[in-house]
Amino acid sequence: MSQQKVYAVEIAGIKRELPLFEVKPGLKIAILNILGDVELNEAAAQALVDKVEANGLDYDVIVTAEAKSITLAYAMALKANKPYVILRKDYKSYMGNAIKTTTMSITTGREQTLFLDEKDIDLIKGKKVLVIDDVISTGSTLEAMHEILEEAGGDILGNAAVMTEGDPDAWQEIICLGTLPLFFE
């Protein structure tokens, strides 16, 4: 039985070992999965709220995409006393005249569609928006979120993530708690 390689990381004082996952031949990434990790969600949410406030961002609403960062958005919304909106990956008929866009997912290697539920458009239109994610890898999901928010009339004030991935200089505009390296083999 082979032992899975991991990358040790500390996020907001919480230590975790992240499994390495091959996304294409010769390239692995460390997978941060915050779903179900209450301790890490709570600590990361508080650290991000503090960092966003320290950067002087006065936002009205938090927005993220399904699915892994939903718990982070919820925890941040509680701590900041702000509403949050989730961009969905599947359209449901009750979502009405939703706004949609497509992007390529690095973890699935497939195109994915994001939808802003019609009921949430009023939460975005004319509002100052903080876009959050668990990990920003290529920026494609971030770009897709921005497209939808701009179409909905939101004013994007900033972007935050638990971690970015790759070259930290490429993500200087992202408020984050750290950067995960890429693993080339």
FIKE-384109 format. One record per residue (C-alpha): x, y, z; residue number from 0. Coordinates in steps of 0.2 Angstrom, whole numbers, plus 2048, in hexadecimal, padded with zeros to 3 digits. Example, Ala and Ser with C-alpha at 12.3 -4.5 7.8 and 13.67 -1.06 7.14 Angstrom:
83E|7EA|827|0
844|7FB|824|1
# end
This chain:
800|800|800|0
807|811|7FB|1
808|81F|807|2
800|82F|800|3
80B|83E|800|4
806|84D|80A|5
80A|85F|80C|6
80A|866|81E|7
803|878|820|8
7FE|883|82E|9
7EE|88E|82B|10
7E9|89B|838|11
7F2|891|845|12
7EA|880|83F|13
7F6|873|839|14
7F0|867|82B|15
7F8|85A|820|16
7F1|85D|80E|17
7F1|84E|802|18
7FA|850|7F1|19
7F0|84E|7E2|20
7F6|84C|7D0|21
7EC|859|7C5|22
7F6|855|7B5|23
806|84A|7B1|24
814|850|7BB|25
80A|85D|7C6|26
803|85A|7D7|27
7FA|867|7E2|28
7F6|866|7F5|29
7E3|864|7F7|30
7DB|86F|805|31
7CA|869|808|32
7C2|873|816|33
7B1|86B|815|34
7AD|863|826|35
7BD|86B|82E|36
7B4|876|83B|37
7C4|87B|844|38
7CD|880|834|39
7BD|889|82D|40
7BB|893|83D|41
7CD|898|83E|42
7CF|89C|82C|43
7BF|8A6|82B|44
7C4|8B1|83A|45
7D6|8B3|833|46
7CF|8B8|822|47
7C2|8C4|829|48
7D0|8CC|834|49
7DB|8CE|824|50
7CD|8D5|819|51
7C9|8E2|827|52
7DC|8E6|829|53
7DC|8E9|816|54
7CE|8F6|818|55
7C1|8ED|80E|56
7B0|8F2|812|57
7A5|8E5|809|58
792|8E2|809|59
792|8D0|804|60
79D|8C0|803|61
79C|8B6|7F3|62
7A4|8A5|7F0|63
7A1|896|7E4|64
79B|884|7E8|65
7A0|87A|7F1|66
7B0|879|7FC|67
7B0|88B|801|68
79D|88C|806|69
7A2|888|819|70
7AF|895|818|71
7A3|8A2|811|72
796|89E|81F|73
7A3|89F|82D|74
7A9|8B0|826|75
798|8B7|824|76
794|8B2|836|77
7A4|8BA|83C|78
7A2|8CA|831|79
78F|8CB|833|80
78D|8CC|820|81
782|8C2|814|82
78A|8B6|808|83
785|8AF|7F7|84
78A|89E|7F0|85
78D|89D|7DD|86
786|88C|7D9|87
78D|87F|7CD|88
77C|878|7C7|89
76D|881|7C1|90
75C|87D|7CA|91
74C|883|7C3|92
748|88D|7D3|93
757|898|7CF|94
74D|8A1|7C2|95
756|8AD|7B6|96
768|8A9|7BD|97
778|8B0|7B7|98
784|8A3|7B1|99
796|8A1|7AB|100
7A2|893|7A8|101
7B4|88F|7AE|102
7C1|881|7AE|103
7C4|878|7BE|104
7D6|873|7C2|105
7D0|866|7CE|106
7C4|85D|7C3|107
7CC|862|7B2|108
7BA|865|7AB|109
7B1|875|7A7|110
7A5|87A|7B4|111
796|887|7B4|112
793|893|7C2|113
781|89A|7C5|114
77B|8A9|7CF|115
76A|8A6|7D5|116
75D|8B3|7CF|117
758|8B6|7E2|118
76A|8BB|7E6|119
76C|8C8|7D8|120
765|8D5|7E3|121
772|8D1|7F1|122
780|8D5|7E4|123
779|8E3|7DA|124
781|8F3|7DF|125
78A|8EB|7EE|126
79C|8EA|7F3|127
7A1|8D8|7F1|128
7AF|8CE|7F9|129
7B3|8BE|7EF|130
7BA|8AF|7F9|131
7C0|89E|7F5|132
7C9|890|7FE|133
7D7|88F|7F2|134
7DB|899|7E3|135
7E5|88F|7D7|136
7E4|895|7C5|137
7D8|8A3|7C8|138
7CB|89C|7BC|139
7BD|89A|7C9|140
7C1|8AC|7CF|141
7C0|8B3|7BE|142
7AF|8AA|7BB|143
7A9|8B1|7CC|144
7AE|8C2|7C7|145
7A5|8C0|7B6|146
794|8BC|7BF|147
796|8C9|7CC|148
79A|8D7|7BF|149
78B|8D1|7B5|150
780|8D2|7C4|151
786|8E4|7C8|152
791|8E0|7D7|153
7A0|8EB|7DC|154
7AE|8DF|7DF|155
7B9|8E6|7ED|156
7C5|8D8|7F0|157
7C9|8C5|7EF|158
7CE|8BA|7FE|159
7D3|8A8|7FF|160
7D9|89C|80D|161
7E8|898|801|162
7EE|89C|7F0|163
7F8|890|7E6|164
809|892|7DC|165
812|8A2|7DB|166
80D|8AD|7E9|167
812|8BD|7DF|168
804|8B8|7D2|169
7F7|8BA|7E0|170
7FC|8CA|7E8|171
7EB|8D1|7E7|172
7E3|8C3|7F0|173
7E1|8C4|803|174
7E6|8B3|809|175
7ED|8A9|817|176
7FB|8A0|80D|177
801|899|7FD|178
802|887|7F9|179
811|881|7ED|180
80F|877|7DD|181
817|866|7DD|182
820|862|7CD|183
826|850|7CB|184
# end
